[in-house]
């Protein structure tokens, strides 16, 4: 046997992916597991593929062309891929390769039938399955036929779908090689797939088996329906028996074909209950061996099961690791913080250093275990009430877990480790005076602290820098969770809730407080959006500057180099200074700003250019002042109207006095709600700039490969790297790859320790048929064109558009001056998008499940911000 070109399964394990591809390596591993039967076979190695490609030089030129194609240029992909496939299929198989393959066929049985399957080096990996991207052939008989189908498998590395998949996922065509699995055929009575975790709910304790008569390929490809069995804890929970009219069977001359199933077998179960349980036990053994849930292909001959493939299920959201056997209920932190994207290890560690509660990591996100809170009857009720006000979908998801009765063990209050529910959010005093000086004093203290930090951190480096940052974190936390700040914020929230409840009870008016929060003082996030209108006013008079900024956007520029280029144009210096002045005040902000590693506007100011150009296009000069004054007049009008109406009630003067006090609390403190986070982000930016200076020094010293490597180290690991001047480069690379995988996952609102992802439902019937339900956070109704935006830097909005996006953190605020309404997938009553939408007077509905998929860009919709739903008008 020439090990360069063939390896039998007994010689293969997970370390041989580069030799035999992902599928081959998995089959080799499976063959080593006690009790798992794998049909005999061997792998044609990537060395054989490389040998063929090397002898066909035209392929190299074709790969150059293919690498330059855009993922959405389907015509070019189709034509170039076909050229590459033809080159490989017609290439001569070197005699040494052919001889090695034939030698293995003689060992197993030259006249036997074989399955010939592709096995790419980027296939069936723990972080990317690539399932179905290349080809497989069944019932291949004879050496010549096997060699022909080996060439076809090599060529299938360049099918249209495989090429498109690699382009979309950033895989270099030249770095993906093809091996081929040649495996003796098993002619099964039944076959199918098995997921050792529920593919719908992600529950790791529930296995799903799908089965059909004959070969499993027809089932996998969707040509036939199969029986579906679900199993939990060695018990069949359900068995859905399909009507099976066809099945795949072998053809006498090779290959397979579809045949009509005899009537008596069409409604017969393909597996008995005992067989289902045996199969799932086999799946659990395979899962335990690989250490993660598996997608398994199997076949049955009599009562014997053979495994023909197993791959990791890459679509499951990971479960936080624990060192106990207790049940846990995890609440998504990202849904509360309006940042559901994956975070880097450095970003995760900084956020955990910043917040007071212990958190758990999974899939690049953070979660809080609320099981202890739910276990205490007294804490559970108040916690659910607060959660319902924040995010009704979360509350319903948690109730779903509680209603099962057996997942969260109820403990007497004295035994529970939970904090009072109010402590999770901060408590408010019964009486707070609406004193504007309280706000200005807290802002002054925060600004002074940031200024001190800026002076102290400027010249630090090495271990002294890391020590200083660690010692400064308590100052950050003391400002972020300052007791006086929390008292003011909670006073505004409670006053707003009081006004909404009383005005609806007394006057029949919903969400009256929303109008009262327009144009409140000291809202740094709303001011940020208005300030960009002023920047547009500074740019607008200079036509060459405007044209230059259009080119910056069209070219996809990022950094800040364009600002100096702009200064050479007529009026460019003034425009540049206006942008830089804005960056001085707000340049520390960005999308996903709670992750310290995200690019800030000061680092990539071109991200603001589309919003500046949109303001120039959509508004006349002076719009910032007009918008603020409009909101102020509207809030003043609303205050007078409400007070006049309340005075007309029984005990009207007393009620009006209390109403006035609540209005004053709302107007005085609501704007400050946005400031503590602004102060935190200021500090984050100063930390980040200092750490990047240190990273550049580490790159020059040969410790790091590039400055951004530090993002994939936790803070405590970075401390070690700075002190020892050494780094585990392999760890950094592994985390980069894991992060890319995490970016493709959608985090659940609620996740259990069984891995079950629960989204929750609204359970309301107060909206028109077909409407999308959500949480009403800013009153009013508006009709307009839906603009689905997933990247703020690519937003192209016109006045009156309705913004549809996954979430909005403060960085999205510059877009709010243009839009007429807001719909998000994530959000709550007091999250940043809701607060700013109310201040700008924008009807808004948040928490609309899958809004960016269910609403089409350009569709006309009506947003009911008072009642919490979205209607389709076309």
N, C-alpha and C positions, 0 to 999 in steps of 0.2 A: 504494500500500500504506500503510495506517495503522499505523505502527510502535508505536503505543500498544497495538494489539490483535493484530497478527500479525507474526511475524519468520520469514523463511525460514532454513534451516540455515546458509547462507553468512554470515548476519549474527550468528550465535550462537556463543559460546564459554563457557568456564567462569566468566567474570565475570557471566554473565547468569542465574545460578540464580534470583535474585529475580524475574526477568522470565518465564522459561520453565520453571522447575523443574529438578530434578536430571536427569530423563530427557532433557528437551529440550536442556539444556546439554551432556550427554554426546554426544548425536547430533550437535550442532553441532561439537563437538571432533572426533568421529570423521570427519566430512565433510572436515576439514582435513588428515587424515593421508594422505600419499602411499601409494597402493597399496591403500587401504581403500575399498570400494564401499558407499555408504549410499544406500538408495532415497530419491528426492527427496521433500521434504516441507517443512512449516512448523510453527510453534508458535503456538497461540492463547495470548496472554500472560496473566499474572496480573491485569493491568489490566482485561481483559475480565471475568474472574471477579469481581473486586472491584466492577465496575460492576453486575453482576447482583445480587450480594449487597446492595449499597447500595440497590437498588430494591426489596428485599424485607425491610422492617424487622422482620418477625416472626422472621427468622432470628437476629437479634441477641439477642433474649430467649431463644431456644432454646439458643444457645451458652452463655449464662450458666448455665443449668440443667445443660448437659452438662459444663461445667468443674468442677462441684461433685460429680460422681458419683465413687464409689470404683471403682478398676479392676476389682474383683471383683464389682460389682453388675451382673451381666449383663442382668438384666431391665430395669433402668433404662436401661442403655446401648442395648439393643435398641429400646426405645420412643422415646427421645429422638432417637437417630440416624435412625430412620425419619421422624420429623417434619421434621428438617432436610433430609433427602434429598428428601422430597416438595416442600418449599418451593422448593428449587433446581430440581428437574426441571420444575416447573410455571411457573417464572418466565419472563417474556418476555425473549427475547434482544434487546437494544437494536439498532435498525436499523444504527447505525454499526458495531457489532461484526459483525453478520450480513453486511453489505456487504463488510467487510474479508476475512472468511473466504471468501465466494463469489469475490472477486477472485482470491485465491490458487488456488482450485480451477480457475478458468478458465485461469490461467497453466500449471498442471501438466497439466490435462486434466479438464474438467468431468464427462465421462462415465466416467472411470476409477474403479477400485475403490480404496478407501483403508482403511488401518488407523487407527483413532482410539484413542489411548492417553492415559491420565492421566499427568501429570507434576507431582507435588507439589514444593513448594520444600524439603521435607525428605525427598526421595527420591533414591536412588542417590548419596548423599553419601559422601565418603571415610571418614566415621566412623559412618554409619548407613545401611544400604541401603534399609530400608522396602520391600524387594522384595515384590511381590504384595499390597500393602496397598490399592491402588486398582485400577480396572477398565481393561480394554482390549477393543476390538471390532474384528473383522476383516471384510474384504470388505464395507465399507460403500459403497453406490453411490448417487450423487445428492446434490445440495446439501442438500435437506431432511433426508435421512437423516443426513448428516454433522452438521448443526446439532443434530439430536435427540441424536446420540451424544456430541457435545461437552457438552451439558447433563448427560447421564448420567455422563460422566467428572467433571464438576464435582461432581455429587452424590456420586460414589464417594469423595470426600474424607471422607465421613461414614458409610462402611460400619461395621458393628459391629467388624470386625477392625481397621480403621484407627484408629477412636476408642480402642479398648482398647490398641492398641500405643502410641499417643501418651500415654495416661494412665500406662501402665507406665513409659515412658521419659522422662517429664517434659517433653513438648513441649506448648506452649500451642496450643490449637485455633485461636486468633485469629492466631497468628504463622505458621501454615502455610497458604499459598495454593495454588491449583490452576491450573496451566497445562494445555494439552492439545496433544499431538503429533498432527498429521494427516500421514500418510505414504503415498505411493503403494504399493499392494500389489505384492508379488512373489509369484508362484505357484510354489513350489519343488518340485523333485523330492524333496528331503530337507531336513531342518532339525534344529536341536538346540541344545545348549549346549556351551560349552567353558570349563573352568577352567584358567588358566595356572599354577596351583599345585595340587598334589594336595589335594582337599578333606578327605581322611581323615587323611593323615600330615602335611599342611602343607608338604611338600617343594616348594620353589620350582622345582626343576629338572624336575619331573614334571608334565606337562599331562594333563588328562583330557578326552576328547571323548565326548559322548553324542549319538546320532543316531537319527532315525526317518524313515520315509517321510512325505511331505506336510508340513503345517504343524507347527511345533515346539510350538505351544501345548498340544497333547494330551500331548506328552512332559513338558513343564514342569509341567503340572497333575497328572501321574501317571496319566492315563487309559490310556496305552499304554506298553509296555516299549520300550527302545531299545538299540541296540548301544553298547558301551562300549569305547573305545580309550585306552590309556595310552601316552604318548610321553616319552622322555627323550633329550636330546642328539641330536635329529633321528633317532631310531630308535624304531619302534613296539615297545614292550615286551610289550603284550598286546592281544588283540582278542577281546572276548566278544560273540558274535553272538546276539542275542535272537530268539526266535520271535515275529514281529510279525503279529498277526492282524487288526489294524485300523489305520486311519490317518485323519487329519483332512484334509478337502478342502473346497474352496469350494462354496457352494450357488448355484444360478443366480440367485436373487433377492436374494442378499446373505447374509452370515454364512457359517458353516462347519457341517459335520456329520461324524459318524463314519461310515466306510464299511468294509466287509469288504475285506481285502487279498487279491488273487488268490494262490492257493497257491504258485505258482512264485516269488513275491517274499518269502514269509514268512521264509525262512531265508537270503535273500541279504543280504550286507553292504550297508549303505546308503552306505558310502564305501570306495573302494579305498585301499590303503596309501599310494599317492602323494597321493591327495586328503587323507587324514588329515594327512600331513606338511605339505602346502601350507597346510592350515587352521591347524595349530599354528604355523607360521612367521608366518602372518598374526596370530595371537594374540600371539606374542612381539613383533611390531612395535607392536601396540596397547599391550601391557604396558609396553614401553620408553617409549612416548610419555607415558603417564600416570604412570610411575615406580612402579607397584605392581601386584601380581597382580590379574587381572581375571576376572570372571564374564561371559562373552560369549554373546549369542544370535545365531545365524547361520542362513543358509539357502543352499541350493545349487540353482542352475539350470544344468544341464549340468555343466561344469567350473568355472563362475564362482561365487564365494562373495560373498554380501552380508552385511553386519553390520547388524543391526537394533537392537542394544542392547549396551552394555558398562557394567559397574559394578564398583567395587572390591569385592574379597572382604573383608568386614569381620570375618569370624570367625577369620581367621588370626592366630596370635600373631606379633607383630613379631620381626624378627631384629636382634640388635645390629649396629650399623654399624661397619665396619672400613675401613682404608685400604689393605688388601692383598688378594691373591687366594688367600690360604692357606685351608685347611680349618680350622675351629674347632669345638670341642665345648664347649658351655656347660652348666654345672651350676647349677641353681637355688639361689640363696642363701636364698630364702624357705622352701624345704622344709627347710633345715637350721635356720633360725631360728624355725620355727613361725609364720610370717606370710606367707602366700601372697597376701594382698590387694595391690592396687595401692597404691603410695606416691606422694605428691606430690613435685614437684621439690625442694622444700626438704628433705623427709624423705630422699629419695635422696641428696642431696648431704651431709647430715649423717652418714648411715650410712657413706658412702664416706670421709668425713673421719675417722670413728671406727675403721674397720677397716684393717689393715695391707696387705691384698692388693688389687691393682688389680681393679676390677670393671667389668662392662659393663652398660649399661642397655637394656631393651627392654620395652615394654608396661607401664611403671611398676614394673618389677621389676628385681632385680639378678642377674647371673650371673657366674660365674668361668669363664674359659677354661682347661680342663684339657688341651687338646691337647698343650702342651709336656710335661706330666707323662706323658701316655700315650705320647708318642714315645720316651721313655727306657725301655728294657726293665727296668732295675733298679728304677726308681721306679714303673713301672706295676703290678707285682705287689703291692707293699706298699700302694700307694694303693687298689687294688681290694679288698684284704683289709679295710682300714680302712673303705672305703665300704660294704662288705657288712655290717659290724657296725653301721654307722650307719643305712643305708637300703638293704636288698637290692634294692628296685625300681630305685634309681639304679644300683646295680652292674650289674644285668642290662641296663638301658638302655645303659650304657656298653659292656658286652660286645657288645651287638648291633652297635654301631658298629665296634668293633674286629674282630669276626668277619668283616666285609665285606672286610677286608684291604687296601682301597685308599683308605680315607678318611683315616686317620691315618698319616702317613709316619713309619716307625721311624727314629730317629736314634741314632748311637752316644752312649753316656752322656756322653762328654766334649764332644759338640757340643750336647747338650740344654741348654735354658735352665731346665729344671725345678728346683724345690727338692726336697730329699729329702721323701718323702711324710710323714714324721713331722712335718716343719716346718709342714705344713698344719694340724695339730691340736695341736701342742705335745708335747714329749717329756717322759717321766717318768724319774727316776733309778732306779737299781736298788734303792736302799734309802732309805726315808723313815721317820722316827720318828713314831709316832702321838701327837703332842704337842698337846693342846687349846689350849695357849697360842699356838701358831702361828696358829690360826684367830682367836682373840680379838684378837691383835695386828694382823692384816690388817684386821679389821673396824674396829678403833680408828683405824687409819691412814685408811681410807676415810671414816669418819664425820667425822674432823677435817678432811679435805680438802674435803668437801661443806660443812661449816660455814664454812670460810674462803671458799669460793666464794660462799656465800649473803651473807656480809658484803661482799665485794668488788664483787659485781655489782649490789647493791641500788640504788645511785644513779647508775649509768652510763647514758648515752644517746648517740645520734648515732654518729658514726664511732668514738668511744672504746669504745662497747659492742661493736660488731662486731669491733674490733681485740682487745678483751679476750677475747671468746669464741674467736676464732681462736687466741689465745695460750694459752688454757686447754685446748684439745683435746689437746695432748700430755700434760697431766696426766691427763685422762680415759683416754687410751690406756695410759699407764704403769700405772694402777691396773687397768684391764680386762685387760691382758696381762702383769701382774706375774709375774716368773719364779717367785717363791715360791708365788703363787696357783696357777699352772699345775702346779707340782710336786705340790701337795696334791690338786688335782682329778684329775690323771692317776694319782696314787697310789691314790685311791679307785676310779677306773675299772678300773685294772689289778688291784687286789685283788679287786674284785667279779668280774671275768672269771676270775681264778685260782680263786676259791671255786666259781663255777659249774662250771668245767671239772673241778676236782678232786673236788668232791662227787658229780658225776655219774659220774666214773670210779671213785671209791672206794666210793660208797654207792648209786649208781644213782638219785640224786635230782637232778631238773632245777631250775635257777634257784634254788638254795638261798639265794643272796645277797639275793634280793628281800625275804624276811621280815626279814633282818638290818638292812635299811635303814629299817624302820618307826620313827617317833618318834626320829630322830636329832637331835642338838642343832644349833642355829645354821642351820636351814633357814628362811630368811626368807619363802620362798614358802608353805611349809606352815603356818608360824606365822600368816601372813596369813589363811588360811582358818579356822583355829581362832579367831583374834581376832574374826572376824565373828560367830561363835557367841556370844562374850561381848557383842557389841553387841546381838544379839537378846535376850540375858538382860536388858539394861538397858531395852529397849523393851517387852518382853513384859508386864510388870505393868500397863501403862497402856493401857486399852482404847480410849480416845479417840485416843490417838496411833497405835495400830495401825490403827484405822478410817481415820484421816487418811492414813496411808501407803498404804492400799489405794486411796484416791481419787487420790493422787499417781500411782500406777501406771496406774490406769484412764484418767486424763486425759492420759497420755503426757508428763508434765512432764519437763523436762531440768535446767536450771541448779541453783543452790543456794538460791533464794529460799524454798523450802518449809521449810528448816531454821529460819529465823526465825519463820515462821508457826507451826511446830510448838511453838515455845517458849511460846506463849500458852495451850497446852492443859495440863490437869493432868498433871504428870509430863513435860511436853514439854521442859523445860529439861535435865533429866537425860538424856533420850533424845538431844536435840540434841548435848549435850556428848560423849556416847558416840560418836556418829557422827563428830563433828569430831575427836575423839581418834584414831579409826581413820584418818581422812583425813590427819591430821598424820603418821602413820606410813606409810600406804600410798596416799595420795591421788595420788601421781605415777604410779600404775600405770593401765593401761587395756588394752583389747583392741588388739593390733597396736602395742604400745608402742615397738617399734624405730623407728617412724615418729614423729618428734618432733612432727608436726603433729596427731596423733590427740588427740581430747578426753580429758583425764585425769579420773579420778574426782573430783578436787578441783574440776574445772570443771563436771562433770555428775554430782554425787553421787546423783541419782535413779537412775542405772544400777545402784546397789547395792541399791535398795529391794526388788526382787523376791527377791534372795537373802536379805535380812534377814527378809522375811515368810515365805519358805520355811523358814528356820531356826526361826522362832517356831512355825510349823505342825507341823514334823516332829520337834522335839526338846523335851526337858524342860530346865530350868535346869541349868547345870554340865556340859553336854555336851562343851565344849572340853577340860576337864580329863580327863573320862572317856575321850574318844577318844585323847588323848595317852598316858594311862596304859595303856590297852588295847594300843596299839601297842608301848609300851615293854616290857610284860610278855611280849608275844608274841615280840619280838626276843630278849629275855633267855632265854625258854624255848627258842627255836630254837638259840641259841648253846650252851646246855648240852647239848641233844640232839645237835647235830653233834659237839661235842668228845668227848662220851661214846662216840659211834659210831666216831669216828676213832681214839680210844685203843684200841679193840678190834681194830684192824687190825695187820698186821705192821709193825714199827717205828712203832707207834702213838703213843708219846710224842713222838717227833721230828715226826711228821706233825701231831699236835695242837698242838704249839708253833708251827709255821708257820701252821697254820689260825687259831690265836688271834691271831697277829700280823696276819694279813690281815683278820680280823674287826675288830680294833681300828682298822686303817686305814680300813675302810669306815665304821665308826661315828663316827670322829673327823672325817673329811674330806668325807663325802658331802653333808652339809647345806650346806657352804660352796660347793658347786657352784652354788648359786643366788645367791650374794651379789654377785659381780662385776657381773652384769647389773643387779642392784638398785641398785648404786652408780652405774652408767651412767645408768639411768633417772632417778635423783635429779638428776643433773647436767642431763640433757635437760630436765627440768621447769623447772629454774631458768633455763636458757637460753631456753626457750619463753616463760616469763612476762615476761622482760626484753624479748624480741623483740616480744611482743604489745603491751607498753607503747609501744615504739617505733612499732609499726604504727598504734596509735591516734593518736599524734602526726602521723604521715604522713597519716592520713585527715583530721585537722583542718586540715592544711596543704594539702589538696586534691591530694596526690600519689597516694594510693591511694584507690580507691573504697570499699573496706571492709577491715577489718584482715586478714581471711583471704586477701586477695590476695597477701600475702607468702608463703603456702604454695606459690604457683605460680612462685616465683623460686628459683633456686639460690642458695646462700649467697654466692658471689662476685658474683652479680647484685644481691643484696640490699645488699651492701657498696657497689656503685656507686649504687644508688637512694638510700641514706642520704646518700652524699656529694654527689650531684648534685641531689637533690630532684626527680628526674624518673623516670618509669617508662614502659615501652612497654605501654600498656594493651591493645593488640591482642594482644601476646604472652601476656599474662596470660589473656585471654579464650580464646585458642587452646588454651592448656595446660589450662584448666578443661574445655573441651570434650573434649580428648584424654583427660584423666583419667576423665571419665565413661565414655568408650569402654573404657578399660583396665579399669575396674571390672567390666565384663561378661565379660572374658576369663579363662580358666583357664590359669595358667602351667604349662608342662610341667616335669617333673623334669630332663629332658635335652633340649637343643635344639642342632641342628647349624647351621652357617653356611649350609646349603642350606635352612634353615627347617623341617627335619623335626623334629617333636615326638615324642619317644619316651618311653613310660611305663614299660616294663619289665614283667616277669612273675616270679612266684615260682618257677615250675618245680618245685613240690612235689606229691606225691601221698599225703601222710600225713594228710589230713583227710577227713571223711565227704563223700559226694557232695552237692553243693549248698551246701557251706559256703563262706564267704568267707575267703580267705587273707589273712594279715597278718603283722606282726612281733611276736612275743611279748616284752613288755617288763615285765610285772608278773605274777608267778605266781598260779595259782589258777584256779578255774572258778566261774562264777556264772550263775544264771538270773534273768531279770527282764524288766520291760517296757522296751522301747526308747523313748527319748525323743530324737527328732531335733531338735537345737537349732542354729540358725545365728546367733542373736543372744543373747549372754549376758543382756542386759537383759530379754529376753522369756522366759527359762527358767522353766518351771513344773514343778518336780521334787518327787517324793515319795521318802521313804526306800525304798531298794531298787531305784530306777530305774537303768537303764544309759544313760549319756550317749553319744549318737552325734553327732559334729560333725566339721567339716572339720579343724580343728587346735585345739590348746589351748596358749596361752602362759600365763605366770604369772597373768594377770588372771582366768583361768577357775577358779583354785584354790578360791575360796569355794564353788563348786558341788560340789567333791569331797567335802565333809563329808557330803553327803546321798546321793550315788549309791553303787551297789554295784559298778559296773564301768564301763569306759571303752573306746570304740572311736573311732578317728580315721582320717581319710583320709591324713594327713601325720604323720610322726613318726619317731623313731629311738630307739635304746636309751638315749641319754643326753640326750634333749631334755627340756624342763621337765615336760611332761605325764607322761612316763614316770617321771622321778625322783620327782615328787610322788605319783603313783599307787602306787609301791612303798612310799613312806613311810606312806601311808594304808592300805596293805594292800588296794588295789583291783585285782582282775584286769583287765588291760588289753592290748588288741591295737591296734597302730597301723599306719599304712601300708596300710589296707584301701581299695583303689581304689573311688572313688565310693560310699563307705559311706552318705552322707546321701541318696543316690538309691536305692540297692539295699535299704536297710533302711527299712521303713515305721514311721512314728511310731505307737506303741502296740503294735507287734508283740512277741510274746514270743520272746526269743532266749537263747542260752547263749554266754557269752564264755569261751573257753579261753585264759587268759593265760599258761599254761605252754607250750602247743604252738602258739599263734599262729593261731587261726581262730575264726570266729563261726558258730554253728549256728542255723537257724531252727526254732522249736518249734511254730509254727502258720502 
